[in-house]
Amino acid sequence: RYLLRKGCSPDVRADNGLSAFTVAVLAGQTSLALKLLPFCCPAMLEEGLSMEVCHYMKLPGGSTILHLIASMGGTRESLIRPLLEKCPVLAERANWAQEIPAAIAPAMLRPALQPRALAFFEVLGTAPQDTDLKALR
């Protein structure tokens, strides 16, 4: 809090491309990450993670902080909504393996991550063949 009040940015990246926000996410410090998030620049959040972080976390290159949160799950789930409110484009941003965050998330996290259009098509895929569109509403 002191450093934020003095104007330090949580976007500054140290060794291996780790920002304070990324370190908080990796450490499972969700409450700290939620305090840092309002001070983070959306453009920095939209950047891909460093190759070192992607390799360590076994994520394809080009993965974002939302890919990381989706893959790690747990208490980090509470970061999804505030992060998407700040950077809505992250929900549809694919990594180099062409995976959006919802594709790598556990099933319970997917509704929070999926764009509405994808959720609709997933429902269609699980509906019985003789179901019409009105019955799905």
C-alpha positions as CSV (number, residue, x, y, z in Angstrom):
1,R,0.0,0.0,0.0
2,Y,2.8,2.3,0.9
3,L,4.5,1.8,-2.5
4,L,1.2,2.3,-4.4
5,R,0.6,5.6,-2.5
6,K,4.1,6.7,-3.4
7,G,3.3,6.1,-7.1
8,C,5.0,2.8,-7.7
9,S,3.4,0.9,-10.6
10,P,2.4,-2.8,-10.2
11,D,3.1,-3.1,-13.9
12,V,6.9,-2.8,-13.6
13,R,8.4,-6.1,-14.5
14,A,11.4,-7.5,-12.7
15,D,13.5,-10.5,-13.7
16,N,11.8,-13.1,-16.0
17,G,9.0,-10.5,-16.8
18,L,7.2,-10.8,-13.5
19,S,5.1,-7.9,-12.4
20,A,3.8,-7.5,-8.8
21,F,0.4,-8.5,-10.0
22,T,1.7,-11.7,-11.7
23,V,3.7,-12.6,-8.6
24,A,0.6,-12.2,-6.4
25,V,-1.3,-14.5,-8.8
26,L,1.4,-17.1,-8.9
27,A,1.7,-17.1,-5.1
28,G,-2.1,-17.5,-4.7
29,Q,-2.3,-14.1,-2.9
30,T,-5.7,-13.3,-4.3
31,S,-6.5,-10.5,-1.9
32,L,-3.2,-8.7,-2.8
33,A,-3.8,-9.2,-6.5
34,L,-7.3,-7.7,-6.1
35,K,-5.7,-4.6,-4.4
36,L,-3.1,-4.3,-7.2
37,L,-5.5,-4.8,-10.1
38,P,-7.1,-1.3,-10.1
39,F,-3.6,0.2,-10.4
40,C,-2.6,-2.0,-13.3
41,C,-2.6,-0.6,-16.8
42,P,-4.9,-2.6,-19.1
43,A,-2.3,-2.6,-21.9
44,M,0.2,-4.4,-19.6
45,L,-2.4,-6.9,-18.5
46,E,-3.2,-7.7,-22.1
47,E,0.4,-8.5,-23.0
48,G,1.5,-12.1,-23.1
49,L,3.4,-13.6,-20.2
50,S,7.2,-14.0,-20.5
51,M,8.5,-17.2,-22.1
52,E,10.1,-18.1,-18.7
53,V,6.7,-17.9,-16.9
54,C,4.9,-19.8,-19.7
55,H,7.6,-22.6,-19.7
56,Y,7.6,-22.9,-15.9
57,M,3.8,-23.0,-15.8
58,K,3.6,-25.4,-18.8
59,L,1.5,-22.9,-20.8
60,P,2.0,-22.2,-24.5
61,G,3.8,-19.0,-25.5
62,G,1.6,-16.0,-25.9
63,S,-0.5,-17.0,-22.9
64,T,-1.9,-14.0,-20.8
65,I,-2.5,-13.5,-17.2
66,L,-6.0,-14.8,-17.7
67,H,-4.6,-18.1,-19.2
68,L,-2.5,-18.4,-16.0
69,I,-5.5,-17.7,-13.7
70,A,-7.6,-20.2,-15.7
71,S,-5.0,-22.9,-15.6
72,M,-4.2,-22.5,-11.9
73,G,-7.8,-22.1,-10.6
74,G,-8.4,-22.3,-6.9
75,T,-8.9,-19.1,-5.0
76,R,-7.8,-17.2,-8.1
77,E,-11.3,-17.6,-9.5
78,S,-12.3,-14.4,-7.7
79,L,-9.9,-12.5,-10.0
80,I,-11.7,-13.4,-13.2
81,R,-14.6,-11.0,-13.1
82,P,-12.7,-7.9,-12.0
83,L,-9.9,-8.7,-14.5
84,L,-12.5,-9.1,-17.3
85,E,-14.2,-5.9,-16.3
86,K,-10.8,-4.1,-16.7
87,C,-9.7,-6.0,-19.9
88,P,-12.7,-7.6,-21.6
89,V,-10.5,-8.6,-24.6
90,L,-8.7,-11.2,-22.5
91,A,-11.6,-13.6,-22.6
92,E,-11.1,-14.1,-26.4
93,R,-7.4,-13.7,-26.6
94,A,-5.8,-16.9,-27.8
95,N,-2.3,-18.0,-27.0
96,W,0.1,-19.5,-29.6
97,A,-1.7,-22.8,-29.4
98,Q,-4.9,-21.0,-30.4
99,E,-6.4,-21.7,-26.9
100,I,-8.6,-19.1,-25.3
101,P,-8.6,-19.1,-21.5
102,A,-11.9,-20.9,-21.2
103,A,-10.4,-23.8,-23.2
104,I,-7.8,-24.6,-20.6
105,A,-9.8,-23.9,-17.5
106,P,-11.5,-26.5,-15.4
107,A,-15.1,-27.0,-16.3
108,M,-16.3,-25.1,-13.2
109,L,-14.5,-22.0,-14.2
110,R,-15.6,-22.0,-17.9
111,P,-18.9,-20.1,-17.4
112,A,-17.0,-17.1,-15.9
113,L,-14.5,-17.1,-18.8
114,Q,-16.5,-17.9,-21.9
115,P,-17.8,-15.3,-24.2
116,R,-21.6,-15.5,-24.3
117,A,-21.5,-16.8,-27.9
118,L,-19.3,-19.8,-27.0
119,A,-21.5,-20.7,-24.0
120,F,-24.5,-20.7,-26.3
121,F,-22.8,-23.1,-28.8
122,E,-21.7,-25.4,-25.9
123,V,-25.3,-25.6,-24.8
124,L,-26.3,-26.5,-28.4
125,G,-23.8,-29.3,-28.4
126,T,-25.2,-30.9,-25.3
127,A,-28.9,-30.5,-26.3
128,P,-30.8,-33.5,-27.6
129,Q,-31.1,-33.5,-31.4
130,D,-34.9,-33.0,-31.4
131,T,-34.7,-29.8,-29.1
132,D,-35.7,-26.6,-30.8
133,L,-34.2,-23.2,-30.1
134,K,-37.2,-22.0,-28.1
135,A,-36.7,-24.9,-25.6
136,L,-33.1,-23.9,-25.0
137,R,-34.1,-20.4,-23.8
